[in-house]
């Protein structure tokens, strides 16, 4: 099923890469990233895992955290909901 966000993501990627400043652009779509991991209810957020005590976050969460840690910047695109941001944010 075609979604509007696919077109928006392609447009934004084309605009931010115009001057060549961004070589690698990662798109993290909650529906598609890590096989839809972020559309399911998580036990807890990444920062609540006590990694120093041997507690390991799910692999999907660790993989996404790695992408975010290595990023130079973030651009969050969210749909409008009643003239504001979506309630989940």
N, C-alpha and C positions, 0 to 999 in steps of 0.2 A: 504494500500500500504506500503510495506516494504521500510524503508529508511536506508541509511548507518549510519546516526547519532544514530540510536537505538543500533546498534552493537558497535559503538565507545563509547557510554555512558556506556553500560554494561562492556566493557573492562576497561574503566577508573575507574569505581566504583570497579571492582574486584581488580585492582592494588592498589588503595589508601586505600582499607580496608584490605590489606594483613596483616599488623602488628597490626591491631585492634585499631589504633589511632582514627579512625572515626567511631562512633557508628551510627549516623544518617546522611545519605547522601540524600539531597534533589536535585532532578533534575528539573530544570525549563526549559521546552521546549516551545518556543513561540507558537508552534502549539497546544500543549496539555494543558499547564498551564492555569487554569481558563477558560476552554472551548474555547481556542484559542483567548482570549482577546488581546494578544500581536501581533496577526497577523492583527488586525484591526487598523486603524489610531486613535491614541489617540488625545484628545483635547490639552492636555499639559502633560508634565512630572510631576512626583510626587512632586518634589521639588518646582514647581510653584504654588501649591495649598496653600492658606493662611489659614492653619488650625487654627491658633490663632485668626483669624477673623471669624471663623465658616464655612469656605469653606471646603467641604468634597470631597476627591478624590473618584473615583469609588471604589466599594467594591473590585473588582478584583485587582486593583492597590494597595489598602491598604493591602490586604492579602499577596500579593507578597512582598511588602515593609517589612512586619512583618517577613517573612521568611529570607529576606536579613539582617535585623537588628539583628536577633538572630544567624546568622551564625558566626562561628569562622574563616572561610576563604572562599574564592571564587576560583573556577577554571572555567574559561571561555573557552569553546571549540567552535571554529568557523571553517567553511570550508575555504579552500584556494581559493582565487579568483585572478587569474593572478599574482601569486607569492606574494600575500599580503593578508590582511584581507578582509572580505566581505565589500562592500561599505556601508551597513547599520550601521556598527560599526564605 
